[in-house]
Amino acid sequence: MQIQFVTVGKLKEKYFVQGISEYMKRLQPYAKVKIIEVSDEKAPEQLSEAEAKQVKEKEGKRILTQIKPEHYVFALAINGQLWSSEQLAENIEKLTTYGRSQLTFVIGGSLGLSEEILNRADQKLSFGKMTYPHQLMRLILVEQVYRAFKINRREPYHK
């Protein structure tokens, strides 16, 4: 199993880097994992709708260069499916059972994901209606993928 997390922007906060590193290390016995950071598009604070779309499209093109046709793509999107940890685990298990061993999770930048990425996604996944900083979302996502492997292997993990 190969899992990649494609994200927009670099992590700056040391505490996020440490947390993500810990979960990436914990994931190693279960899958080959990597994080790919694509650069974010510099933009002013106040953007028109057209300018915001342009930013997302430029970031989306960078993301697409990291996705191969055989990848099963999960795009994090506020209007995606709301799954429990157990449902995520079940869906990962089903994918591997049916030969989908290359999974890509995509986290957009501060403006979200382009339509092109959302259309490429095999599954849109939401972590709720609240907005999270994309750096924090990276930590939450990596932890949830680790939790999914623990659930699927029926191994103990704190609740």
N, C-alpha and C positions, 0 to 999 in steps of 0.2 A: 504494500500500500504506500502510495506517495501522496502527501498532502502539502499544498503550498498555500500560503496566505499572501495575497497580493494587496498591498496597501498604498495609499497615497501619502507622501510626506515622510519625513524622518522623525523618529522619536527623539525628543530632547530631554524629557524628564527622566532622571536616573532611576526613580522608583518604578516607573513603567518598564524600563529596560530590564531591571532586575527581576520583576515579576514575570515578564514574558520569557526571559531566559530560563527561569526555573521551570515553567510549564513546558517549554520546548525541550528541555532536558528530560523531563518526565515522559514526554511523548515518544522519545527515541526508541524504547523497546517495542513500541506498537507500530510505528510507521516511520518512513523517511520523511522528515519535515523540513520546510524552509520558509523563510519570510523574504518576500521580494518587495522592496520599497521603490516605487516610482516617484519621480519628483512631482511636487505640487506646482500648480500654475500660480504665479504671483498675480494678485489682484487687489484693487483697492477695497476698503471696507464697504463702501456703498456701490452696489452694482445694479445695473438695469437687468431685467429678465433676460434680454438678449446677451448681455455680457456674461451673466452667470451661466447661461447655456454654453457659450463659447469656452469658458473655463472648464466646465464638466466634459465637453467634447475633447479638448486637448488632453486632459487627464485620462479620459477614456481610451484614447488612441494609445497612450503609454501602457495602460493596463492590458489592452488587447494584445500587445506584443509579447506578453508573458503567458498567454493562454493558448494552448494547442487544441486542435479539433477534438482530440480524444478526452480532454479534460471534462469532468462533470463540474459545472460551475454553480456555486452558491453565491448569490449577490446579497449583501446586507442592504435591506431597503425598508424604510419605515412602513410601507404598505405591503410588505411580504407576509408570509405565513408565520403565525405565532406557534412555536413548538415548545413543548417541555423538554427538559434534558433527556428524558427517556425517549421522546419522539425523535430527537436528533440522533440519538444512539441507534434507534431502530432503523432510521433511514440510511445511516452510514452502513449499518450491517446489511441491509437489503442491496445497496449499491455494490458492496464487495461480493456478495453472494452471486450477483448477476454480472460479475466481471468488470465493474467500473472501479478500477484501482487507482485512478489518478483524480484526486479531488482538489479543486481550487476554491478557496473562500476569498471573496473580494470585498474590501472595505474602501469606500470612496473617501474623498477629501471633505473639507468642511461644508461644501455645497452639495455633497451627495454624488450619485453616479449618473453618467450620461445615459440617454435612452439606448444607445448602441450596446452598452454593457448590460443594461437591464434586459434587452432583447436577446442577448447572447446567453444569459443565465439560464441554467436548467431549473433552478429553484431560487425564488426570492425568499429570503429569511428575515424576519423581524424579531428584534429583542424587546418590542413594546412600542408604545406611542411616544414615550419620552425620547428626547434627544440627548445623546451622549457625545462627549468629545471623541473624535475618531481614534485618538491615542488610547483612551480608556477602553473603547470598544475592542481594540486589538487584544488587550489583556483579557477581557471577558470572553471573547471568542476562543482564544487559545485554551483558556481554562475549560470551556464547555466542550471543546473537541477532546481534550484529555479526559474529562468526565465521561464522555460518550464511550471511549474505549474501556474505561473502568466498568461502566454499566454492562457493556457487551460481554466482557470477560467475567462478569459477576465477582469482581474483586472489590474489597472494601474501600470506601472513600467517604470522607466526612460529609454530612448532610447539611 
